[in-house]
Amino acid sequence: MYRQHLREELPGYLENYGVAEAPTAKEKLFQIQTRWAKTPGVKDTEVGKAVLEYLGWWEQISEYSTELGFSEEWWYTSTDDRAVVMRQMAIGAGKELIKATPDFEYVFRDVFQGVLRDDILEDIGVGE
């Protein structure tokens, strides 16, 4: 509302600056892995516990990806059948955590599933 008022009152407002782009799912994942997971008190919340549990799962899949001789991101970027199965397993694990902790759904869909979706969409040329 205020932004719209400023646009009307100040021609050119926000034309080339002023609104930051929303972070990508990968950027959010990086923040969760490097900062959020290490924040004191996260383990004290139900959602925090679920996120940390899922992060552990995510990291195991990434490690397995490197054991296969690929990058840590290979399993969620490749169209290889093995990577597809790994993604399906990751989504299945996320859904199980959502059943146990319903509020985890918001983080799962916005961050983890977003990373999987973004890479799949890039692969097929959507959003370019």
N, C-alpha and C positions, 0 to 999 in steps of 0.2 A: 504494500500500500504506500509506504513512504517512498520506495524506489520509484513507483509510478508517478507520484506527486513531484519528485525531483526531476524526472524526465520531462514532465509538462512544464515545470518552472524554469528548468535549465536546459535549453536545447543542446544536444550533443552529449548529455550526461549518459555514461555507460556505453557510449558508442564503441570505444576501443579498449576500455579498461573498466575496472570496478567490480566485475563479477568473476570470481574465480571459477575455473572448471571443476566440476564434481570429481572427486578422486575415483579412479578405476577400481574394480574389484581386486586386481592384483596389488594396487597400492594399499588398499584396506587390509588385505591379507598380510602384507609386509609389516604394516603398523601393528597388527595383532600379534604377529610372531616376534617382533623385535621390542615392542614397548608394552603393549597392553598385557600380554601374558606375564610380564615381569613386574606388573604393578601390584604393590601390596594391597591385600583385601580382595583381589579378584577371586581367590579360592574360597572366599567366605560367602559367595553368592551362588545360587543354583545355576544360573546361566553361565557364570564364570567357570564353574566346575565342568559344565558340559562343553564349553568352548575349549578348555584346556584338554579335556579328554579327546575331543575331536582333533585338536592340533596334534596330539600324540599320534593319532591314527594317520593323519595327513602326512606327518613326517616319516612314519614307517613306510607308507606307499612311495614317498619321494626317495627314501633310501633304497627301496627295492628297485626303483627305476634306475638308480645309478648302478646297482648290482647287476642289472641286465646290460649295462654298458651305455646307458643313455644319460641325459641330463636329469636333474631333479624335477624339471618341468615337463619332461617328455610325456609322462603318463596322462597329463591333462591337456596336452597340445597335439598329440599324435593321433592319426586315424588308424594306426596299427590295431589289430584285433585285441592284442594284449592290453594296450592302453585303454581301449574302450571298456574292456572287462574291469580294469582297475577303477575307471571312473564310475562304472555302475556299482562297484563295491563301495566306493566312497559315498555315493549318493544313498545307498542302502544303509550304511552306517549312520549317516546324518539323519535319515528318517527314523531310525531306531532311537537315536538320542532325542529327537523331537517328541517321540511318544513318551519318553521318560521325563523330559523337561520341555514342555510346550513353548516356553519363551525363547528357547534356543533357535526356534524356527526363523526368527527375524535375522539373527546373525548368519545362520546357515544359508538362507536364501540370498541375502545381500552380499555376503562375502564369498563363502566357499562355493556355493552353486553359481554365483556370479562369475568366479574365475573359470569354472568349467564351461559355462555358457559363452562367455566372451571369446574364449579360445576356439570353441567350436564354430561360433559365428564368423570369426576371422577366417577360419579354414574354408568355409563355404562362401566367403565374399560378402557377407551381410554386414552392414554398418560402415562400409568403406566410402 
